Amino acid sequence: MRFQRYMTGVAMAALLTGTAVAQTPPQAPAAAGTLNPAAEQAPSAVAQRPQFQLADGVLVTVNDSVITGFDLRQRMLLLIAMTQVQPTAENIPAIQQEAMSALIDERLQSQELKEYKDLVVTDEEVGEEITSMAQEVGTTPEAYLSFLEQGGIRAQTLREQLRTRIGWQQLVGGRFQSRARASKGAVDAALRQVSEAASKKQYLLGEIYIEAARVGGQQAAVNGANQLVQQMVSQGAPFQAVAQQFSTAPSAARGGDAGWVVEGTLQPVLQTAMDQLDVGQLSRPIPVEGGVYILYMRDKRDGSAANMVQLKQVMIELPETASEADVAAASQRLEGLRPQLTCDSMLARATSEQGLLGSDLGEADVQNLAPQFQQVARSAEVGSVSSPVRTPLGLHLVGVCGRRAGGATAPDVRQVENGLLRQNLATLERRYMRDLLADALVEYKQ
């Protein structure tokens, strides 16, 4: 709930202060323009209350709940206020579609919440959320709600949305928290991926994904994406708020923050766009199967982060002048021993047999290791023991006992666990919503 509150506060702050944002023209084939990072804290002001006509009466029924023309207009006004997307003849249909989809989802969530009698969101919880939103823009709850009223938005509209969102997040968290926790194997695999990515080019991305099925087809998704890009580049609509309201990617809850993305892990068309975008640039719409992406290049790095590895060894000393027969005999002995060794047993085994030396090499940057050890350190699986490696000192069995990305930007185990938890919860929530929608009776009246 914290991020939702922050983004709503950001949008309201802009309406209160009326700050404008300067933009620059396109600078690259994939780029639509450059976004000013300050736009995320100070988007441009709305010139006047939006004017558009909607039919009165019941528009849609969702099981036993109705959505009226008034409900839809209120949600559209709230969506415009939150995102700072200026309503035009071209983008009103997309705003209306997104508002209607959000209302249908909210009705289903509200109906589901009624099945859990013990889950009650109090007026105090909703009030605390509004108070926090107001404080973040430097005003009082009364002034905050009054400002919404001036834009044609009833305070009750915001309260209802907040009540359902708070309850839904509590329900999803309580129902799926244990299932969403990442296993040790998943965490270890994610840490290995981070480590392997340390030497590759990386991109800090913002993303907006417009799902074609949600907005009426692929062409509608492209048209809507074009309108959003124009609003963000030309009108200063803040990327984070737009992503949160219009994107269907899991990152939407974080304002489109996709985090650091490693070179080669996305679809080729998205990789091409990333390579062409400079830091601060927003892409033109990028059609893919099933929808359209908009990418925002927040930062780039060349993959110079340290790749740290923990090593242990068992060795037989052999001078460089040792005969081929001596080397072959030592190699045969170590190869016979290797299947019996693990990182936990290497040192004990070395001390128990004559002619073997064992040592814990500790943790080191792969680049600082002896050249003979670097290939093993980079490519061997964690927990494995290498074939004999020849150095001027002798023959070595090298155990790779741990690997991680180093440097200030490298995530630790807790960060990886939390990231996987968020991803898993988002996946389970999407499935939950798909099931509710599949079982629902949704009828459009007009």
N, C-alpha and C positions, 0 to 999 in steps of 0.2 A: 504493500500500500504506500510505502514511502515514496517510491518513484512516481507513482500516479499523482501524489500530492505535490511533489516538486514540480512536475511538468505543468500541472494546472496553475500552480503559483507563478511559474515563469510566464505563462501566457497572460495571466491577469496583470502581472507586473508591467508587461508591455503596454497593455491597454490603459493602465493608470498613468504611465510615464510618457507614452507616445514617442518612443525613440525610433528613429529611422535607421536603416542599415544600407550602407553603400555596397554595390556589387560590381563585379568586373565582367567583361564580355568573355565568350568562350576562348580557351587557349589551346585546346587539343581536340582531335577528332572525337574521342570518346567523352569529352567533357562538355557539360552544358554551361558551366561557369564556376566561379569560386565562391564558396560560402565563407562569410566572416564568422569565425568562432564566437564572436560576441553576440551573434544573432541568437545563440542558444540561451543567452541570458537576457537579451533585450530585443525581441522581435518587433517588427514595425506595427504601428497602431492601425486599428480599423477605423476607416474614415466615417462610417455611419452604420446605423442598424441595418442589417441585410434585409432586403425586400424580396419575397418570393411567395407564390400562391400555391396552396395545397388544398386538396379536396377535404371537406368536413366529414364528420362521421367516422364509422369504423372502416379502416383500411385493411387490416389483417387480424385474423384470430389465430392464436397460438394455444392449441388445446382449448381450455376454457377461459383464456385471457384475451383481451382485445387491445389492439393498437390503433389509436385514432389519429386523424389528421393533426390534431393539437399535439399529441405525443410526439409525432414525427417532426413537426416544426420545432418543438422545444429541443429535441435531441440534435437537430441540425444546427440550431443557434448555439448550443453548448459545444458542439464539435467545431464550429467556426471559431468560437471564442478561445477554445483550448489550442487550436493549431495555428491560428492567425492566417489561415487560407482565405483569401478574399473571394467571396462568391461572385461568379460570373456566369453568363449564359452557358458557357462551355463546361464548367465544372460543377454546377448545381446538380446535374443528374448523378455524378459520382458521389457527391456529398450526401445526397438523398439515399443512394443505395447503401453507403456505409452506415448511415444513421439507422436505416431500417434493419440491416443485418445485426447491428449492435442491440437494437431494441428486441429483436427476436431472441437473440442469445440471452439477453437479460431476463426476458419473460421465462424462458426455460430454466435459467438458474434460480429465479425466484420461486418457481413451482417446485423445483427439486429441494430447495432449502426448507420448504414447508413440511417435507417428509422427515426432517430432523428436528423434532420438537425442542430438544435441549439446546439447539444452536440458535441463540437469540442475539441479534445485534441491537444494542440499546441506543436510545436517543443520545445518551452521554458519549458513546463511542463515535457516533456520527458527528456530534458537536465538537469533540476533541479534534477530529480530522479537519473540520472546517476552520477551527481556531488555528491549527498548525498551518493550514494553507494561507490563511490571512496573515499570520505572523511572518511567513516567508516573503511576503511582498510588502511588509511594513505597514499593515493596516489592521483594523479591528474586524472581528467576524461580522459585526453589523454593517460596517462600510463595505466589506467584501460582498455580502449578499445584496446590499443596495445597488452596488455597481452591476451585478448580474441582472437585477430587476430593470435597470436602465437599458440594458441590452435586450430586453424582452424575455429573459430567462427567469422563470419562477424559482425561488429558493427551494421549493419542494422538489423540483426536477433534479437538482444537484443532490439533495438529501436522499432521494430514492435511489439514484445511481450509486452513491457512496454506500448506502446500506446493503444493497445487493452485492456490490463488489467486495466489501469487507466480509460479508457472510460467505460468499463463494470461495474466497481465498482461505478462510478458516476451514471450510468444508474440504476443499481439495487438499490442504496441508494435513488435516487430521486423518483423512481417509487414505491418502497415498504416501505419507511421509516415510513409513517403514519400507514400502515397496520401492521407493525412489532412491533410497540410500545405495550408494555405489559399493560394489564388492571390492575386496582388496585386489582381486585380479584386474578389475576394471580400472582402479586407481593406478596400479602398477603399469598397466598398458598405456594409460593416458600420460603418465610420467615418462615412459619410454618414447612416446610420440613427441612429447615436448623436447626431450633430449635430442632425438634424431632431427628435429626441425631447427635446432639451434644454429646449424651452419647454412640454412637456407634463407632466401629472401622472405621477409614477412611484412604483412600489411595490417595496419590498425583500421578496421573498416566500420562504417555505419552502413546499414542496409535497410531498404524498404522493399518488401515483396508484395505485389498486388496479385492475388490469386484470381485467375480468369473465371473459374466457376462461381466465385463469390460475387463478381461484379457484372456478370452477363456476357461472358465470352472474352476471347483473347483480344479482339480489337477494342472492346470497351476497356480492358485493362491497360492497353497501350495508350489510349486516349486519356484515361484518368492519370496515368503516370506522367504523361507529357504536361498535363495541367499542374500536377504537384511540383514537377521540376521547375516550371515557369514561376510558380508562386514562391518557391524557396530561393530561386536565383534573383528574380526581378522584384519581388515584393517583401523579401526578408522573412517569410514564414520559417519558424525554427525547425530544423531537421528532426530533433528529438521528439517534439510534440507531434509533428506530422507522422513520423514513424509509429509512434504509440497509438495513434488513432486510425491510421489507414493500413499499416502493414499487418500481414498475417504470419510473418516469420516468428519463431519463438523469441527472437531478440526484441520484438515490439514492446514487451513489458519493461525492457531496459532502454527504451527510447531508440531502438534500432542498433544498439551497441553489439556488434558481432565479435568484438575482441580482436586479438591478433590472429590473422589467417595466414597459413603457411603456403608458400608458392607451390602450385601443382595440386592443391587439395580441392579446388573448386572446378566447376565446368569450364571447358576451354574458352567459351565466349566471355565468361566473367574474368578469367585470368587475363585475357587480352585487354579488357577494359582496365583492370588494375594496373597492368604494365604501362598504360598510356596516361593514367591519371596522375597529376601532381598532388602533393599534400594540400589539402584545403579545397580541392575540386570536387564537384558533384557530377556524376555521370549523366548522360542522356539515358532514357529508358532502354533496358537491355532485355529483349524478349527471350524467354526460355520456354521449354515445354511446360505448359500448365499455368503460365503467368508471366510477370514482368518484374525485373529487378531495377532498383535505383541504388547506386553505390556512392558512398561519401568517403573519400580518402582522408582519414584523419592523421595518419602518420605512416612512415615506412622505415624499415631498417634492413641492413644487408645480411643479417644472420651472423654477426660477429660475436654473439654471446658465447661465453665459455662453455665447453662441453666437459663436465666433470665426471671422473670415473674412479671407482674404488677397486684396487687390485691387490691380490695376494699371489705368491709364487712358491713353487717348489723347483729347486734347481740342482743340477750336478755341475760342479766346477770343471771346466775344460779350457785350457789356454788356447789362444789362436793357433798355436803350433801343434795341437793335438792331431794324431793320425786319423785318417778316415775310419779306420777300424774302431778306434776309441769313440769317435763321434757316433758311429753306427750302433755300438753297444749301449752307449748312454741313451740314445734315442729309443732303442728297443725297450730298455728298462722303463723309461718314462711313459712310453705308449702303453705298456702293460699296466702301469700304475694308474694311468689317467681315468679309466672308467670307474675306479673306486673312490675318486676324490670329489669333494664338494668344497665350497667356500668355508664351510664350518669345520671340515676335517683336514684341510690341507696342512696346516701348521703342526697339528698333533702327529700326523703321519710322517712328516719330514723329520721330526725330532726322534721318532721311534726307529728309524732305519739308518744304518750306517751309510755314509756317502751322499746323503741328501741334505740340502739346506732349505729351510723355509723362512719366509719373511712376509710381513704385512706391509705392503707398499703404501697404504693409506689412500687418501683421495688426492687427485691431481688433475690439472687441465690436460686433456688429451694432447694438445699441441706441445706441451712441455715434456712429454714422455720421450724415451729413446725411440728412434724411428722403427726399430724392430717390434716394439710394443704397440705402436699407434694403430696399426691395422686391426689387431685383436681388440684393442680398447674401443674402436669405433664400431666394429661390425658384429662382434660376438654377442650372444644373448646373455643377459644378466643371469648369473648363477652357473654359467658354463665354464669349463676348463679347456684351454687351448691345446692344440698339438704342440710338440716341442718347438721352441723358438730359439734360434742360435744367436748369441751375442759374443763379443770378445771375451766375456767372462765365463761362458759355458752354455748349457742347454737349460731352458726354462719351460715349465708348465705355468701358464698365467691364468689365474681365476678372475673373472670379471664379476665382482661381488656387489656392484651398485653403479648406477649411472644417473646423472641428472644434468639439466641445463644450469649453468652458473650465471652469475651476474645479477644486478639489482632487479632485472625484469623477470627473472625466472620464478615461476610459481612454486610454492611449497606444497606438501601433501595436503594440508588443510584447505588451501585454495583450490586444488584440483578436486578434492572431495566435494566442496561446496558447489563448484561449477558443474560437476556431474549430477549432483542432487537437483540443481535448478533445471538442467536439461531434461532429466528424467521426469520431474514434476510437470514440466511444460508438455512433454509428450503424453503423459497420462491424462492431463487436463484436456488436451485436444481430443483424445480418444473418448473421454467422458462426454464432451460436448457433441462429438459426432454421433455417439450412441443416443443421446437425448434428442438430437434433431431427427435422427432416423426413426425414432419411435413416436415423434410428435405429429400432430395433425395441424399443419400450417395452411390456412386458406386465405387467399388474397381476394378481397371483396370488390375492389375497384381497380 
